[in-house]
Amino acid sequence: QIGRVQAGVDAARADREKTPLAKKLDEFGSQLTLVIGGICAATFAASVPRFGSPVFGGNKLKGAAHYAKGAVALGVAAIP
């Protein structure tokens, strides 16, 4: 009996269409994600010349890791 009720609830939920506002919010969320991802990638790309900075002991891998963490932190902070 419980399985039939759950199947009916699932079928009713699948039949329901999204409201226009929900559709616009989904579209806006997708666009916002792409913009934030682009900003993070641009931030990382702009820091490439500083990978070998003396601050990191001339080690480019340490510099890349440092700036990658910064780009990820920026993305995490931008997406609520």
DSSP file (Angstrom, degrees, kcal/mol; ACC not computed):
  #  RESIDUE AA STRUCTURE BP1 BP2  ACC     N-H-->O    O-->H-N    N-H-->O    O-->H-N    TCO  KAPPA ALPHA  PHI   PSI    X-CA   Y-CA   Z-CA
    1    1 A Q     >        0   0    0      0, 0.0     4,-1.9     0, 0.0     3,-0.2   0.000 360.0 360.0 360.0 -46.5    0.0    0.0    0.0
    2    2 A I  H  >  +     0   0    0      1,-0.2     4,-2.5     2,-0.2     5,-0.2   0.886 360.0  55.7 -62.9 -37.9    2.7    2.5    0.9
    3    3 A G  H  > S+     0   0    0      1,-0.2     4,-2.2     2,-0.2    -1,-0.2   0.874 106.4  50.3 -62.0 -37.4    4.5    1.7   -2.3
    4    4 A R  H  > S+     0   0    0      2,-0.2     4,-2.2    -3,-0.2    -1,-0.2   0.899 110.1  49.7 -67.6 -40.7    1.5    2.6   -4.3
    5    5 A V  H  X S+     0   0    0     -4,-1.9     4,-2.4     2,-0.2    -2,-0.2   0.932 111.6  48.6 -63.6 -45.0    1.0    5.9   -2.5
    6    6 A Q  H  X S+     0   0    0     -4,-2.5     4,-2.6     1,-0.2    -2,-0.2   0.893 109.8  52.1 -62.5 -39.9    4.7    6.8   -3.1
    7    7 A A  H  X S+     0   0    0     -4,-2.2     4,-2.2     2,-0.2    -1,-0.2   0.892 110.1  49.5 -63.0 -39.4    4.4    5.9   -6.8
    8    8 A G  H  X S+     0   0    0     -4,-2.2     4,-2.2     2,-0.2    -2,-0.2   0.897 111.1  48.7 -66.1 -40.7    1.3    8.2   -7.0
    9    9 A V  H  X S+     0   0    0     -4,-2.4     4,-2.2     2,-0.2    -2,-0.2   0.921 112.0  49.0 -65.0 -43.8    3.2   11.1   -5.3
   10   10 A D  H  X S+     0   0    0     -4,-2.6     4,-2.0     1,-0.2    -2,-0.2   0.892 111.1  50.0 -62.9 -40.4    6.2   10.6   -7.6
   11   11 A A  H  X S+     0   0    0     -4,-2.2     4,-1.5     2,-0.2    -1,-0.2   0.897 111.1  48.7 -66.0 -40.2    3.9   10.6  -10.7
   12   12 A A  H  X S+     0   0    0     -4,-2.2     4,-1.0     1,-0.2    -2,-0.2   0.886 111.0  50.7 -66.4 -38.4    2.1   13.8   -9.5
   13   13 A R  H  < S+     0   0    0     -4,-2.2     3,-0.3     1,-0.2    -1,-0.2   0.870 109.2  51.2 -66.8 -36.7    5.5   15.5   -8.9
   14   14 A A  H  < S+     0   0    0     -4,-2.0    -1,-0.2     1,-0.2    -2,-0.2   0.815 106.4  55.0 -71.3 -29.8    6.7   14.5  -12.4
   15   15 A D  H  < S+     0   0    0     -4,-1.5     2,-0.3    -5,-0.1    -1,-0.2   0.742  86.8  96.9 -74.2 -23.5    3.6   16.0  -14.0
   16   16 A R     <  -     0   0    0     -4,-1.0     2,-0.2    -3,-0.3    -3,-0.0  -0.512  66.9-146.6 -74.0 128.6    4.1   19.4  -12.4
   17   17 A E        -     0   0    0     -2,-0.3     2,-0.1     1,-0.1    -2,-0.1  -0.572  24.1 -99.8 -89.8 156.9    5.8   21.9  -14.7
   18   18 A K        -     0   0    0     -2,-0.2    -1,-0.1     1,-0.1     0, 0.0  -0.461  38.0-114.0 -73.8 148.2    8.1   24.6  -13.4
   19   19 A T     >  -     0   0    0     -2,-0.1     4,-2.3     1,-0.1     5,-0.2  -0.359  29.0-106.9 -73.8 161.4    6.7   28.0  -13.0
   20   20 A P  H  > S+     0   0    0      0, 0.0     4,-2.3     0, 0.0     5,-0.2   0.879 122.1  52.7 -57.5 -37.4    8.1   30.8  -15.2
   21   21 A L  H  > S+     0   0    0      2,-0.2     4,-2.5     1,-0.2     5,-0.2   0.920 108.3  49.6 -64.9 -42.8    9.9   32.3  -12.2
   22   22 A A  H  > S+     0   0    0      1,-0.2     4,-2.2     2,-0.2    -1,-0.2   0.886 110.6  50.8 -63.4 -38.4   11.6   28.9  -11.4
   23   23 A K  H  X S+     0   0    0     -4,-2.3     4,-2.2     2,-0.2    -1,-0.2   0.922 111.8  46.9 -64.4 -43.4   12.6   28.6  -15.0
   24   24 A K  H  X S+     0   0    0     -4,-2.3     4,-2.8     1,-0.2    -2,-0.2   0.884 111.3  51.5 -66.9 -38.1   14.2   32.1  -15.0
   25   25 A L  H  X S+     0   0    0     -4,-2.5     4,-2.5     2,-0.2    -1,-0.2   0.896 109.6  50.0 -65.7 -39.2   15.9   31.4  -11.7
   26   26 A D  H  X S+     0   0    0     -4,-2.2     4,-1.9     2,-0.2    -2,-0.2   0.915 112.6  47.1 -63.1 -42.9   17.4   28.2  -13.1
   27   27 A E  H  X S+     0   0    0     -4,-2.2     4,-2.4     2,-0.2    -2,-0.2   0.918 112.5  49.3 -65.0 -43.6   18.6   30.1  -16.2
   28   28 A F  H  X S+     0   0    0     -4,-2.8     4,-2.9     1,-0.2     5,-0.2   0.903 109.5  52.4 -62.7 -41.6   20.1   32.9  -14.1
   29   29 A G  H  X S+     0   0    0     -4,-2.5     4,-2.0     2,-0.2    -1,-0.2   0.887 109.6  49.0 -61.9 -39.4   21.8   30.4  -11.8
   30   30 A S  H  X S+     0   0    0     -4,-1.9     4,-1.9     2,-0.2    -2,-0.2   0.923 113.3  46.3 -66.0 -44.2   23.4   28.7  -14.9
   31   31 A Q  H  X S+     0   0    0     -4,-2.4     4,-2.4     1,-0.2    -2,-0.2   0.910 111.7  51.5 -64.4 -42.1   24.6   32.0  -16.3
   32   32 A L  H  X S+     0   0    0     -4,-2.9     4,-2.6     1,-0.2     5,-0.2   0.889 107.8  52.6 -63.0 -39.8   25.9   33.1  -12.9
   33   33 A T  H  X S+     0   0    0     -4,-2.0     4,-2.4    -5,-0.2    -1,-0.2   0.910 110.2  48.0 -62.4 -42.6   27.9   29.9  -12.5
   34   34 A L  H  X S+     0   0    0     -4,-1.9     4,-2.3     2,-0.2    -2,-0.2   0.910 112.6  48.4 -65.3 -41.8   29.5   30.4  -15.9
   35   35 A V  H  X S+     0   0    0     -4,-2.4     4,-2.4     2,-0.2    -2,-0.2   0.933 113.2  46.7 -64.5 -45.8   30.4   34.0  -15.2
   36   36 A I  H  X S+     0   0    0     -4,-2.6     4,-2.4     1,-0.2    -2,-0.2   0.904 111.9  51.3 -64.6 -40.8   31.9   33.2  -11.8
   37   37 A G  H  X S+     0   0    0     -4,-2.4     4,-2.4    -5,-0.2    -1,-0.2   0.898 110.2  50.0 -61.3 -40.3   33.8   30.3  -13.3
   38   38 A G  H  X S+     0   0    0     -4,-2.3     4,-2.6     2,-0.2    -2,-0.2   0.896 109.7  50.1 -64.7 -40.7   35.2   32.6  -16.0
   39   39 A I  H  X S+     0   0    0     -4,-2.4     4,-2.4     2,-0.2    -2,-0.2   0.906 111.4  48.9 -64.4 -41.1   36.3   35.1  -13.4
   40   40 A C  H  X S+     0   0    0     -4,-2.4     4,-2.3     2,-0.2    -2,-0.2   0.918 112.4  47.9 -64.9 -42.8   38.1   32.5  -11.4
   41   41 A A  H  X S+     0   0    0     -4,-2.4     4,-2.7     1,-0.2    -2,-0.2   0.900 112.2  49.6 -64.9 -40.0   39.8   31.1  -14.6
   42   42 A A  H  X S+     0   0    0     -4,-2.6     4,-2.4     2,-0.2    -2,-0.2   0.887 109.5  52.0 -66.4 -38.1   40.8   34.7  -15.5
   43   43 A T  H  X S+     0   0    0     -4,-2.4     4,-0.9     2,-0.2    -2,-0.2   0.925 112.7  44.9 -62.2 -44.4   42.2   35.3  -12.0
   44   44 A F  H >< S+     0   0    0     -4,-2.3     3,-0.6     1,-0.2     4,-0.4   0.920 113.4  50.1 -65.8 -43.0   44.3   32.2  -12.2
   45   45 A A  H >< S+     0   0    0     -4,-2.7     3,-1.0     1,-0.2    -2,-0.2   0.866 107.0  55.0 -64.7 -36.1   45.4   33.0  -15.7
   46   46 A A  H 3< S+     0   0    0     -4,-2.4    -1,-0.2     1,-0.2    -2,-0.2   0.743 105.7  53.6 -68.8 -21.8   46.4   36.5  -14.7
   47   47 A S  T X< S+     0   0    0     -4,-0.9     3,-1.6    -3,-0.6     4,-0.2   0.498  78.8  97.3 -91.4  -3.7   48.6   35.1  -12.0
   48   48 A V  G X  S+     0   0    0     -3,-1.0     3,-1.7    -4,-0.4     4,-0.3   0.878  78.2  57.1 -54.4 -42.6   50.6   32.7  -14.3
   49   49 A P  G 3  S+     0   0    0      0, 0.0     3,-0.3     0, 0.0    -1,-0.3   0.730 105.2  53.5 -63.4 -17.9   53.5   35.2  -14.6
   50   50 A R  G X  S+     0   0    0     -3,-1.6     3,-1.6     1,-0.2    -2,-0.2   0.350  76.7  99.8 -97.6   6.4   53.9   35.2  -10.8
   51   51 A F  T <  S+     0   0    0     -3,-1.7    12,-0.4     1,-0.3    -1,-0.2   0.881  84.8  46.8 -58.8 -38.8   54.2   31.5  -10.4
   52   52 A G  T 3  S+     0   0    0     -3,-0.3    -1,-0.3    -4,-0.3     8,-0.1   0.112  82.5 147.1 -93.0  22.9   58.0   31.6  -10.1
   53   53 A S    X > -     0   0    0     -3,-1.6     5,-1.7     1,-0.1     3,-1.6  -0.207  60.4-119.7 -58.7 146.6   58.1   34.5   -7.7
   54   54 A P  G > 5S+     0   0    0      0, 0.0     3,-1.8     0, 0.0    -1,-0.1   0.736 110.0  73.5 -60.0 -21.7   60.9   34.5   -5.1
   55   55 A V  G 3 5S+     0   0    0      1,-0.3    -2,-0.1     2,-0.1    -3,-0.0   0.845 100.0  44.3 -60.0 -32.4   58.2   34.4   -2.4
   56   56 A F  G X 5S-     0   0    0     -3,-1.6     3,-1.3    -5,-0.1    -1,-0.3   0.206 124.6-104.2 -96.5  14.1   57.7   30.7   -3.4
   57   57 A G  T < 5 -     0   0    0     -3,-1.8    -2,-0.1     1,-0.3     3,-0.1   0.730  68.3 -67.2  71.7  21.6   61.4   30.0   -3.5
   58   58 A G  T 3 <S+     0   0    0     -5,-1.7     2,-0.8     1,-0.2    -1,-0.3   0.491  99.0 138.9  76.9   1.8   61.3   30.1   -7.3
   59   59 A N    <>  -     0   0    0     -3,-1.3     4,-1.8    -6,-0.2    -1,-0.2  -0.720  38.0-165.4 -84.3 109.9   59.2   26.9   -7.3
   60   60 A K  H  > S+     0   0    0     -2,-0.8     4,-2.7     1,-0.2     5,-0.2   0.817  85.7  58.5 -66.9 -31.6   56.6   27.3  -10.0
   61   61 A L  H  > S+     0   0    0      2,-0.2     4,-2.4     1,-0.2    -1,-0.2   0.911 106.6  47.5 -66.6 -41.1   54.5   24.4   -8.7
   62   62 A K  H  > S+     0   0    0      2,-0.2     4,-2.4     1,-0.2    -1,-0.2   0.908 112.9  49.7 -64.6 -40.7   54.1   26.0   -5.2
   63   63 A G  H  X S+     0   0    0     -4,-1.8     4,-2.4   -12,-0.4     5,-0.2   0.918 110.7  49.0 -63.4 -43.1   53.2   29.3   -6.9
   64   64 A A  H  X S+     0   0    0     -4,-2.7     4,-2.2     1,-0.2    -2,-0.2   0.907 111.6  49.4 -62.9 -42.1   50.6   27.6   -9.1
   65   65 A A  H  X S+     0   0    0     -4,-2.4     4,-2.2     2,-0.2    -1,-0.2   0.909 110.5  51.1 -64.0 -41.3   49.1   25.8   -6.1
   66   66 A H  H  X S+     0   0    0     -4,-2.4     4,-1.7     1,-0.2    -2,-0.2   0.944 114.2  42.1 -61.7 -48.5   48.9   29.1   -4.1
   67   67 A Y  H  X S+     0   0    0     -4,-2.4     4,-2.1     1,-0.2    -1,-0.2   0.806 111.0  56.5 -72.1 -28.6   47.1   30.9   -6.9
   68   68 A A  H  X S+     0   0    0     -4,-2.2     4,-2.5    -5,-0.2    -1,-0.2   0.905 106.1  51.1 -66.4 -40.7   44.9   28.0   -7.6
   69   69 A K  H  X S+     0   0    0     -4,-2.2     4,-2.5     1,-0.2    -2,-0.2   0.903 109.8  50.6 -61.7 -40.2   43.7   28.0   -4.0
   70   70 A G  H  X S+     0   0    0     -4,-1.7     4,-2.1     2,-0.2    -2,-0.2   0.905 110.2  48.5 -64.3 -41.5   43.0   31.7   -4.3
   71   71 A A  H  X S+     0   0    0     -4,-2.1     4,-2.0     2,-0.2    -2,-0.2   0.898 112.9  47.9 -66.2 -40.4   40.9   31.2   -7.5
   72   72 A V  H  X S+     0   0    0     -4,-2.5     4,-2.5     2,-0.2    -2,-0.2   0.909 110.4  52.1 -66.7 -41.3   39.0   28.4   -5.8
   73   73 A A  H  X S+     0   0    0     -4,-2.5     4,-2.4     1,-0.2    -2,-0.2   0.891 108.0  52.3 -61.2 -39.4   38.4   30.5   -2.7
   74   74 A L  H  X S+     0   0    0     -4,-2.1     4,-1.7     2,-0.2    -1,-0.2   0.921 110.9  47.3 -61.8 -44.3   37.1   33.3   -4.9
   75   75 A G  H  X S+     0   0    0     -4,-2.0     4,-1.4     2,-0.2    -2,-0.2   0.897 112.2  48.9 -65.0 -40.8   34.6   30.9   -6.6
   76   76 A V  H  < S+     0   0    0     -4,-2.5    -1,-0.2     1,-0.2    -2,-0.2   0.894 112.4  48.5 -66.4 -40.1   33.4   29.5   -3.3
   77   77 A A  H  < S+     0   0    0     -4,-2.4    -1,-0.2     1,-0.2    -2,-0.2   0.822 110.1  52.4 -69.8 -29.8   32.9   33.0   -1.8
   78   78 A A  H  < S+     0   0    0     -4,-1.7    -1,-0.2    -5,-0.2    -2,-0.2   0.778  99.0  67.1 -79.4 -26.4   31.0   34.1   -4.9
   79   79 A I     <        0   0    0     -4,-1.4    -1,-0.1    -5,-0.1   -46,-0.0  -0.845 360.0 360.0 -99.1 111.0   28.5   31.3   -5.0
   80   80 A P              0   0    0      0, 0.0    -1,-0.1     0, 0.0    -4,-0.1   0.507 360.0 360.0 -71.7 360.0   26.2   31.5   -1.9
